[in-house]
């Protein structure tokens, strides 16, 4: 996903983590961070067929337990072959082959939003219990970047930082694609709806 500005001014690492407290204080940089988070949230909602985004900068700022992980990638583009269609960048022939007329371009690839969420579950005796687990609230990889290992890279990084295992997390209304992802990469098959 492209933006009208150089995303490297906000996303300094391959995977950046945003919390309510870690958003930039500089107004110009904050505006860019908000744009990245909000546009990714809208794209995620659209891809999942939701009425509105789960991930927004406003929700992030109002929930101190929430964290948004943003993955970017850099590609090399030949100045004479840059396509007008943003989706063409993902399969660009100079993705790994630099030339004298190439330039680097950073693109946002995806997000994961995690946080504590109050859930009600039934125990083995049929009693309703309230639990507050760490929950994956949103997961999105840009359509043009899917099936290239970006989702697994992002998810594994989140697991490492959160010091969690996939089976120890809660998943808030996972999409069919996300369920298939969890099954393929982490052998998770039992899913109880929220």
Backbone bond lengths (Angstrom), bond angles and torsions (degrees), N, CA, C in turn:
res aa  C-N    CA-C-N  psi(-1)  N-CA   C-N-CA  omega(-1)  CA-C   N-CA-C  phi
1 X - - - 1.439 - - 1.524 107.49 -
2 X 1.295 115.17 131.60 1.468 121.07 -177.61 1.515 111.09 -102.42
3 X 1.321 114.56 154.45 1.453 121.73 176.20 1.520 108.54 -129.79
4 X 1.316 116.74 164.64 1.468 122.01 -175.84 1.525 111.95 -75.86
5 X 1.331 117.39 -2.16 1.462 122.90 -178.80 1.523 108.77 -129.99
6 X 1.322 115.57 167.10 1.465 121.28 177.69 1.525 108.17 -74.36
7 X 1.330 117.05 110.55 1.462 120.56 -176.25 1.522 112.51 -67.16
8 X 1.332 117.38 -17.05 1.465 120.61 179.97 1.524 112.72 -66.13
9 X 1.342 117.32 -16.36 1.462 119.20 175.53 1.520 111.03 -71.33
10 X 1.329 117.88 -21.86 1.464 123.62 179.19 1.518 110.44 -107.72
11 X 1.321 116.37 -46.73 1.463 122.53 -178.05 1.521 108.14 -97.49
12 X 1.314 116.03 86.34 1.467 120.89 -173.89 1.521 113.25 -79.03
13 X 1.327 117.30 -22.99 1.462 122.60 -179.03 1.526 108.41 -112.85
14 X 1.329 117.51 165.45 1.467 118.65 176.55 1.529 112.37 -57.68
15 X 1.351 116.94 -36.83 1.459 121.11 175.11 1.522 107.61 -126.72
16 X 1.319 116.12 120.78 1.460 122.31 178.94 1.516 108.90 -108.69
17 X 1.337 115.61 146.02 1.459 121.26 179.82 1.521 108.19 -117.23
18 X 1.338 115.31 129.20 1.461 120.86 178.10 1.523 109.82 -115.24
19 X 1.323 115.61 137.61 1.456 123.51 171.02 1.522 106.42 -128.73
20 X 1.319 116.01 175.10 1.469 119.48 177.18 1.519 110.65 -58.13
21 X 1.337 116.49 -37.00 1.463 120.87 -176.92 1.531 114.32 -84.84
22 X 1.321 117.26 -18.56 1.468 118.95 -174.92 1.524 114.19 -99.07
23 X 1.321 117.19 0.44 1.470 118.69 176.11 1.523 108.78 -63.13
24 X 1.335 117.64 147.35 1.466 120.29 -178.11 1.526 112.46 -57.35
25 X 1.319 115.90 144.76 1.472 121.45 177.09 1.525 111.20 -86.71
26 X 1.328 116.62 -29.74 1.459 122.14 177.88 1.539 108.79 -63.71
27 X 1.333 118.86 124.03 1.471 121.10 -175.61 1.533 114.43 -56.06
28 X 1.322 117.43 -40.45 1.473 119.65 -179.16 1.525 110.80 -67.32
29 X 1.328 117.31 -41.99 1.464 120.77 178.55 1.529 111.06 -70.44
30 X 1.327 116.79 -36.73 1.463 120.58 177.22 1.526 110.37 -61.64
31 X 1.321 116.67 -42.40 1.465 121.05 178.60 1.524 110.81 -59.40
32 X 1.324 116.95 -40.14 1.471 120.87 179.02 1.525 111.24 -69.46
33 X 1.326 117.26 -42.24 1.470 120.59 177.95 1.523 110.45 -61.20
34 X 1.329 116.54 -42.89 1.466 121.75 178.12 1.526 110.00 -60.78
35 X 1.321 116.97 -43.92 1.469 120.37 -179.70 1.530 111.21 -62.06
36 X 1.336 117.28 -43.55 1.467 121.04 179.70 1.526 110.15 -61.94
37 X 1.331 116.99 -51.61 1.463 121.27 -177.33 1.522 110.92 -62.29
38 X 1.325 116.78 -46.19 1.466 119.97 -177.39 1.526 112.35 -66.80
39 X 1.317 117.80 -41.33 1.471 119.45 179.56 1.525 111.63 -67.59
40 X 1.331 117.09 -37.08 1.467 119.76 176.40 1.529 110.38 -65.80
41 X 1.321 116.74 -39.04 1.459 120.50 177.39 1.516 112.30 -62.17
42 X 1.326 116.51 -42.75 1.471 121.12 177.95 1.527 110.19 -64.51
43 X 1.332 117.10 -44.21 1.469 120.76 179.54 1.525 110.87 -62.86
44 X 1.326 117.05 -40.44 1.461 121.20 178.20 1.527 110.62 -63.08
45 X 1.324 116.93 -46.43 1.465 120.96 179.57 1.527 110.98 -60.53
46 X 1.321 115.99 -43.15 1.471 120.42 179.66 1.530 110.61 -62.84
47 X 1.342 116.76 -43.91 1.461 120.93 -178.93 1.531 111.60 -64.68
48 X 1.338 117.00 -30.45 1.464 120.95 -178.74 1.532 113.01 -94.62
49 X 1.325 116.92 -2.64 1.458 120.67 -179.88 1.527 112.93 71.06
50 X 1.327 117.06 31.27 1.468 121.42 179.59 1.525 110.09 -88.72
51 X 1.331 116.16 156.65 1.467 120.66 179.64 1.525 112.14 -71.35
52 X 1.319 116.85 -32.42 1.462 121.27 -179.20 1.511 110.11 -149.14
53 X 1.320 117.20 164.98 1.463 120.54 -177.49 1.529 113.10 -71.56
54 X 1.321 115.41 142.51 1.459 122.89 172.70 1.521 108.97 -81.47
55 X 1.321 115.89 -34.36 1.462 121.90 -177.26 1.522 109.74 -105.34
56 X 1.331 115.48 118.40 1.466 121.89 173.07 1.524 107.70 -141.25
57 X 1.302 116.16 157.77 1.465 120.02 177.48 1.528 110.56 -66.02
58 X 1.320 117.81 -32.65 1.470 121.54 178.75 1.522 110.42 -64.96
59 X 1.330 117.44 -45.66 1.466 120.88 177.92 1.526 110.77 -64.73
60 X 1.321 117.36 -38.31 1.461 120.72 178.71 1.522 110.48 -62.25
61 X 1.329 116.53 -45.06 1.468 120.62 -178.39 1.524 112.82 -68.12
62 X 1.329 117.56 -25.39 1.468 119.54 -177.85 1.532 113.20 -95.41
63 X 1.316 118.41 -0.93 1.469 122.23 -179.92 1.525 110.30 -126.14
64 X 1.322 117.74 98.29 1.469 120.11 -175.08 1.527 115.03 -65.31
65 X 1.349 118.29 -16.79 1.468 119.01 178.90 1.527 112.55 -89.56
66 X 1.324 117.72 -5.37 1.466 120.39 -176.76 1.520 111.53 -87.00
67 X 1.342 113.76 144.28 1.458 121.66 176.42 1.527 108.01 -135.33
68 X 1.324 115.97 139.30 1.467 121.41 177.36 1.526 107.55 -117.45
69 X 1.326 115.63 121.45 1.465 123.23 176.89 1.527 106.82 -97.53
70 X 1.331 116.69 128.32 1.469 121.42 -179.16 1.524 108.63 -121.16
71 X 1.324 116.45 124.67 1.457 122.69 179.83 1.522 109.69 -102.74
72 X 1.331 114.74 132.49 1.467 119.55 173.55 1.522 108.39 -121.60
73 X 1.315 115.16 162.65 1.454 120.91 174.21 1.517 108.01 -136.73
74 X 1.310 116.00 157.47 1.464 120.29 176.10 1.508 108.70 -114.31
75 X 1.314 115.61 136.29 1.454 120.83 176.27 1.519 108.14 -125.91
76 X 1.300 114.69 159.53 1.462 121.14 176.37 1.518 107.91 -103.38
77 X 1.304 115.98 129.86 1.455 121.21 179.93 1.513 109.88 -119.58
78 X 1.303 116.45 133.84 1.452 122.26 174.38 1.521 107.03 -80.93
79 X 1.326 117.61 126.65 1.462 121.75 -175.80 1.524 113.06 -56.04
80 X 1.316 117.33 -30.92 1.461 119.48 -177.17 1.523 112.48 -83.97
81 X 1.348 118.00 -9.91 1.465 119.72 -174.26 1.524 113.35 -121.82
82 X 1.333 118.39 15.22 1.462 119.79 -179.70 1.526 109.09 -69.07
83 X 1.306 115.12 122.24 1.469 120.57 -179.31 1.520 110.24 -80.43
84 X 1.304 116.34 153.80 1.458 120.44 177.47 1.527 110.86 -77.77
85 X 1.318 117.68 -24.15 1.462 122.28 178.70 1.525 109.56 -82.29
86 X 1.349 119.73 119.49 1.458 121.60 -178.69 1.525 113.40 -57.94
87 X 1.350 117.72 -30.11 1.458 120.18 -179.97 1.527 111.25 -67.01
88 X 1.316 117.90 -22.06 1.460 120.64 -179.07 1.522 111.65 -68.84
89 X 1.325 118.17 -22.40 1.461 120.65 -179.39 1.522 112.74 -62.71
90 X 1.319 117.16 -33.83 1.460 120.05 -174.26 1.519 111.89 -64.77
91 X 1.314 117.52 -35.66 1.449 119.31 -178.64 1.512 112.77 -105.19
92 X 1.305 116.89 21.51 1.458 121.03 -175.76 1.525 110.80 -61.30
93 X 1.328 119.07 135.74 1.462 121.48 -175.96 1.524 114.09 -62.66
94 X 1.318 118.99 -22.16 1.467 120.39 179.80 1.520 112.52 -94.67
95 X 1.323 117.00 18.56 1.456 121.08 -178.64 1.528 111.70 -52.83
96 X 1.326 117.82 -38.21 1.466 121.22 -179.01 1.532 112.89 -121.73
97 X 1.314 119.02 0.36 1.455 121.62 -172.51 1.530 109.77 -116.84
98 X 1.339 117.54 97.37 1.457 118.83 -179.07 1.527 111.82 -69.53
99 X 1.305 116.28 149.45 1.453 121.46 173.68 1.517 107.44 -134.06
100 X 1.301 116.26 173.59 1.460 119.89 -178.31 1.523 111.85 -67.53
101 X 1.332 117.13 -19.17 1.468 119.91 -178.35 1.530 111.50 -110.84
102 X 1.328 117.75 24.21 1.457 121.54 -179.65 1.519 110.59 -96.33
103 X 1.315 115.02 156.50 1.459 120.61 172.94 1.518 108.77 -139.57
104 X 1.317 114.97 152.29 1.459 121.23 -179.92 1.521 110.31 -81.12
105 X 1.315 114.58 143.87 1.462 120.86 176.82 1.515 108.00 -138.35
106 X 1.310 117.24 127.73 1.460 121.46 177.25 1.517 109.23 -93.99
107 X 1.326 115.52 134.67 1.454 122.27 178.70 1.522 108.70 -128.52
108 X 1.327 116.63 142.82 1.453 121.07 174.19 1.517 107.71 -79.34
109 X 1.329 115.89 132.31 1.458 121.53 -175.82 1.528 112.22 -103.28
110 X 1.340 117.59 -41.39 1.458 117.89 -177.48 1.513 113.22 -174.83
111 X 1.349 114.00 178.24 1.466 121.27 -179.33 1.520 110.91 -141.70
112 X 1.319 114.41 155.76 1.461 123.09 164.45 1.517 105.93 -133.46
113 X 1.321 115.24 132.90 1.463 120.76 174.31 1.522 107.29 -113.91
114 X 1.340 116.34 128.09 1.459 121.46 177.29 1.522 109.40 -127.36
115 X 1.325 115.44 158.44 1.456 120.48 177.03 1.512 111.00 178.37
116 X 1.297 115.86 169.89 1.461 121.78 177.27 1.531 108.25 -78.20
117 X 1.327 115.43 134.47 1.465 119.65 179.06 1.527 108.75 -137.61
118 X 1.307 116.09 135.40 1.459 120.99 176.17 1.524 109.07 -77.84
119 X 1.337 115.75 123.86 1.458 121.93 -179.28 1.525 109.38 -127.72
120 X 1.303 116.56 153.19 1.451 122.10 174.59 1.521 107.59 -111.28
121 X 1.327 116.14 126.59 1.462 122.11 -179.21 1.524 109.02 -129.71
122 X 1.309 115.95 159.56 1.465 121.79 177.04 1.524 108.74 -100.52
123 X 1.330 116.30 134.07 1.461 119.16 175.97 1.523 109.37 -85.48
124 X 1.329 116.53 -177.76 1.465 120.80 -175.63 1.539 112.65 -67.17
125 X 1.339 117.22 -13.73 1.458 121.40 178.52 1.533 112.41 -99.39
126 X 1.325 117.41 5.27 1.445 122.06 178.89 1.522 114.83 83.02
127 X 1.326 116.44 11.35 1.459 120.39 178.61 1.523 109.50 -86.77
128 X 1.321 115.57 140.85 1.456 120.14 177.89 1.534 109.03 -86.25
129 X 1.343 115.08 128.48 1.458 121.20 -179.71 1.519 109.16 -122.72
130 X 1.320 115.33 147.01 1.463 119.72 173.83 1.525 108.13 -99.22
131 X 1.333 115.91 128.16 1.465 122.13 177.55 1.522 108.10 -126.24
132 X 1.322 115.47 158.80 1.475 120.48 -179.83 1.532 109.62 -131.50
133 X 1.332 117.23 71.65 1.465 120.25 -177.48 1.530 112.31 -84.14
134 X 1.336 114.27 165.50 1.463 119.54 168.14 1.526 105.95 -70.16
135 X 1.301 115.97 130.10 1.455 121.70 -171.39 1.535 110.29 -127.03
136 X 1.330 116.33 137.97 1.460 120.42 170.15 1.522 105.65 -81.83
137 X 1.316 115.78 114.09 1.460 122.18 -174.31 1.522 112.88 -94.81
138 X 1.338 117.15 -27.48 1.460 121.52 -178.68 1.521 108.11 -157.19
139 X 1.328 115.76 142.37 1.466 121.70 178.54 1.521 106.62 -148.09
140 X 1.330 116.11 124.96 1.461 120.00 -176.45 1.520 109.92 -149.70
141 X 1.316 115.52 133.67 1.464 122.66 170.97 1.523 106.24 -123.26
142 X 1.324 115.99 130.33 1.466 122.14 -178.93 1.525 109.62 -50.27
143 X 1.315 115.51 138.26 1.466 121.09 -176.12 1.530 112.35 -54.53
144 X 1.318 117.40 -36.95 1.462 120.63 -179.53 1.511 114.33 -75.43
145 X 1.341 116.94 -8.53 1.466 121.13 -177.53 1.522 112.68 -114.79
146 X 1.318 117.37 6.11 1.458 119.82 -179.06 1.521 111.20 -74.79
147 X 1.328 114.55 157.86 1.472 123.45 179.13 1.528 112.79 62.19
148 X 1.340 115.41 32.71 1.466 121.07 176.69 1.524 111.44 -126.85
149 X 1.328 117.26 9.07 1.461 121.71 178.33 1.514 114.79 89.83
150 X 1.340 117.65 -1.30 1.464 120.03 -178.14 1.528 112.24 -66.43
151 X 1.325 117.19 -41.70 1.458 120.55 179.72 1.515 112.00 -61.70
152 X 1.318 116.68 -43.16 1.476 120.78 179.27 1.519 110.45 -66.23
153 X 1.330 117.26 -41.25 1.467 120.81 177.33 1.521 110.52 -58.86
154 X 1.307 116.30 -47.67 1.467 121.51 -179.13 1.527 110.99 -65.15
155 X 1.315 117.26 -45.32 1.464 121.48 -178.26 1.530 110.78 -65.16
156 X 1.336 117.08 -43.66 1.471 120.75 178.89 1.526 111.32 -62.84
157 X 1.319 117.02 -39.18 1.472 120.63 178.09 1.526 110.00 -63.08
158 X 1.329 116.77 -45.05 1.458 120.44 178.28 1.522 110.52 -60.07
159 X 1.333 117.84 -44.13 1.465 121.04 179.10 1.529 111.32 -59.43
160 X 1.326 115.99 -41.66 1.468 120.70 -179.92 1.530 111.13 -65.12
161 X 1.308 117.48 -47.61 1.464 121.36 -178.56 1.532 110.92 -66.41
162 X 1.312 116.85 -40.56 1.467 121.18 -179.16 1.526 112.31 -81.00
163 X 1.339 116.50 -7.96 1.468 122.98 -177.68 1.535 110.94 53.64
164 X 1.321 114.57 53.73 1.461 121.93 -176.99 1.524 110.53 -127.78
165 X 1.313 114.93 165.87 1.458 123.40 170.00 1.527 106.60 -113.14
166 X 1.322 117.23 149.98 1.469 119.36 -177.10 1.531 113.51 -55.15
167 X 1.335 117.66 -37.67 1.456 121.50 -178.32 1.519 114.17 -75.38
168 X 1.319 117.14 -8.78 1.466 120.97 -179.75 1.523 112.57 -98.99
169 X 1.313 117.16 -0.57 1.465 121.78 178.91 1.526 109.89 -96.93
170 X 1.315 115.21 156.69 1.470 120.50 169.31 1.523 106.72 -97.10
171 X 1.320 116.65 153.26 1.456 121.81 -179.16 1.524 107.97 -126.55
172 X 1.320 116.44 118.53 1.459 121.74 -176.28 1.519 110.34 -85.88
173 X 1.306 116.08 109.43 1.466 123.68 178.10 1.542 112.60 45.93
174 X 1.329 117.28 61.85 1.468 118.70 -178.75 1.522 111.93 -65.88
175 X 1.309 115.32 139.83 1.465 120.81 178.43 1.533 108.74 -73.59
176 X 1.317 117.81 162.25 1.468 119.88 176.18 1.530 112.62 -56.65
177 X 1.335 117.50 -37.33 1.477 120.42 177.88 1.526 110.94 -64.95
178 X 1.331 116.82 -40.45 1.459 120.94 -179.79 1.531 110.30 -68.09
179 X 1.320 117.22 -39.61 1.466 120.33 176.98 1.526 109.98 -61.78
180 X 1.332 117.14 -42.80 1.475 121.10 178.02 1.533 110.31 -63.69
181 X 1.324 117.64 -39.61 1.469 122.70 177.57 1.528 109.90 -60.73
182 X 1.332 117.25 -47.45 1.458 121.31 -179.19 1.525 111.67 -64.39
183 X 1.309 116.23 -36.89 1.462 120.32 178.26 1.533 110.86 -68.08
184 X 1.319 116.15 -45.50 1.464 120.76 -176.89 1.530 112.55 -65.88
185 X 1.336 117.12 -46.93 1.463 120.20 -172.57 1.524 114.70 -92.82
186 X 1.342 117.20 -24.17 1.466 118.79 -173.84 1.531 112.74 -130.12
187 X 1.323 117.14 8.35 1.458 123.10 177.78 1.529 113.26 55.42
188 X 1.326 117.12 30.96 1.460 120.78 176.24 1.522 107.74 -88.73
189 X 1.326 116.12 122.96 1.455 119.72 -177.43 1.514 113.51 -123.92
190 X 1.329 117.83 -28.16 1.466 120.04 -179.60 1.513 109.40 -83.24
191 X 1.317 115.46 122.02 1.462 120.36 -179.65 1.512 108.75 -130.92
192 X 1.335 115.88 118.58 1.453 121.29 175.95 1.501 107.40 -102.75
193 X 1.317 117.96 124.66 1.465 122.02 -177.26 1.514 112.55 -63.98
194 X 1.336 115.55 148.89 1.464 122.50 178.43 1.511 108.87 -86.21
